[in-house]
Amino acid sequence: MDASCLGAQDKPIALLVDDDINVSEAMSDLLNSVGIETLSFASAREVLEAKLPDRPSCFVLDVRMPGLSGLDLQRHLQANGIDTPIVFLTGHGDIAMSVEAMKAGAVDFLTKPVRDQTFLDVVSHAIATDQSRREATRASRMHNADYETLTLRERQVLRAVVSGALNKQIAYELGISEITVKLHRANMMKKMHATSLSQLFTVWQALPESVRRADN
């Protein structure tokens, strides 16, 4: 999608964390040149004290900084439920650091000097990952809101349908007529905004796991 067509809350932004202002400015200029906005922080502490933008984003972290290191910040972000993708870019990395960062979920661990295109590709991939995560979260919330409108019987029919049961099997299990099952099924499909079984299954898979595993 063209960035000019996106709302402000959907425009990508890279969150740069590096105590070297020259490095931050160079990264910012490069990312800005391809339409990615940036927000710079001089320390991990600044990040933890800031109100982060609610937009598709990724962190670009240096490893060695005054106070908390980039790896420390990664742990703090995870502990606070912030799952924005992280890219490490450092001139002081080693294999042990890269392994630790990647095991903790970093998208990539780049060492300076790095080719401009490599850096842009990695950051773009990280932001795309965040966009997909955010879209999945929005879809899950929307489908969950639809699920909450279902009656108990409609939820039972939904669970039976996505498990592959036929109407006559559902009727037998629930102790109701097949015609009644068809009525509940039609109402359920309408409320869940699904027009086919495959679409219903996709919607079902997008629901929170807590909903799918609950016994109703």
N, C-alpha and C positions, 0 to 999 in steps of 0.2 A: 504494500500500500504506500502511495506517495505520502511523504511526511506532511506535505501542504494540506492534505485532506484529513489529517488527524486532529482531534481535539487536543487542547493543551495537556489534559490528563493522560493522553495516550502517546505523547511524543517521547521518544527514548532519551535517556540521560545517563551519562557515565559519571560515577562518583569516584573521584580521584583522591587517593590518600597517600601523600608523599611529603616529607618535610623539606624537600629540595624544591624551592619555588620555580627554579629554571626547568626542572624536569616536568613539573605540573603544567607550566605554561606551554611547553613543547607538546605534551600529550593533548592538552586542551585545544591547541591550534590545529593539530592533526585531526582530531575527532570532529571539531567544528567544521573542517573543510569537507567532510562527507555528511554533514547535517545532523551530527550527534551532539546535543548540548552536553555541557559538563558542569560539575560543581566540585570545587576543590577543597580539601581539608589538609591542614598541616600536621595533624596528629590523629591517632586513634581516639583519643579522649574527645576531640572535637566532634567526631562522628557520633559517639555515644551520647553526647549532650545535645545533638542537633535533632530537629524535626525533619526527617528524611522525606523527600518528595514521593508521593504516591503515584509513581509512573513506571513504565517498563524501564528497567535499569540494570546496571551491574556495578560492582565495586572493582576498582583497579588499585591493588594494595602493594605498597613497598613492604619488604619484610623487616628491615631494621629501621626503626624510628625511635626518637626519644620517648621514654615512657613505655607504653604498651607497644609490642611489636605487631606486625601484620598478622602473624599467626595467633597472637593473643586476641586481636580484634576479631578474627574469624571465629574463635571460640565464644567470645562475648555475644556476637551477633546470633550465632546458633542458639545460645542459651536463652536469648530474648525472643526467639521465634522469628527472627528476620532471615528469610531464606533467599534473599537477593543473591544471584550468582556472583562468584568472586573469581577474579583473575589476578594472579600475582605477577608483578613486574619488578624485578630487583637486580641489582648488580652484585649482590652479596649472597646469592643462593647456593645451596649445595644439594646433593642427592637426598640427604636425610630430610632437609626442609621441604623439598618438592614432594617427597613421598608422604610426609605428614600432611601437607596442604591438600594433596589430591585425595588421600584417604578421608579427609574431613569434608570432601565435596567440592573442592575448587574446580573450576572449569578448565583452567590451564595454569602452568607455572612457567613464565617467560623470564629469561635472563638477558640483561643488557650486554651488548647492544642487540636490538631486535629490528628486523626489517619493518618498515612502516606498514606494508601490506599485511604482513603476518599479524602485527598488533591489531590493525583494523579488523581483520578477519576474525580474530579471537574475540574481540570486544563485541562485534556484531553478532557472533554466534551466541555469546553469553546473554546479550539483550534479547535476542530472538527466543532463547530458552525461557527467560523471564516473561516475555509476552505470552508464550504458550501456557506457562503456569498460571498467569493471571486470568487468561481466557478460560482455562479449565476450572479455576476457582469460581469465576462468575457464573459459568454454566452450571456448576454443582449447586450453587446457592439458588439459582433460578429453578432448577429441577426439584430441589428440595422444597422450595416454596409451593410448587405445583403438587408435590407429594403430600404436603400437609393439608391440602384441600380434599384429599380422598377420604371416603368413609372407611371404617374398619373392614367391611366386606370387599370394597374396591381394592384395598391394600392386599387382602388375601388373594383376590383374583390376580392382581398384578404379580405377586410372588409366584403364583402357580403358572401363569402364562410364561414368564421369563425362564422358568425351570423346564419349560417344554411340554407342560401338560395340555391335553386337549380339553375342550369344553365339557365333554361328557365325564372325563376324569375329574375335573374340577367340581362338577355338579355332585359327583359321588362323594368326594372328599369333604365337601362343605355341607352336604345334606340338603341341597337345593336343586331346583329343576334346571335343565340345560338352558331353557329360555331365560330364566333369571340370571344365569351366568352370562349369557350374551348381553343382557341389558347392563349388568355391572361392568362387563368388559368394554362395552361401547362408551359408557360414561367415564371409565378410567382412562381410556385412550384419549378421549377428548380433553380431559383435565390435564393429562400429561403432555398434551400437544404432540402426540405421536400418530402418524397416519399409516404405519406399517409395523410388523413385528420386529424387523431389523432396527427400525428407528426407536422403538420402545426399548429394545435391549441396549441400544447405545445410551439412551436416557437413563436407564437403570444403572448401567455401569458408571455413569457420571455422578450418581448420588453418593453422598458420604458413606464410607464403609460402615459407620455406626448405624445408619438407616438400613443398609442392605443386610446387615447381620442381625438386626433386631427381630425378635419374635413377636408377631402381631396376631 
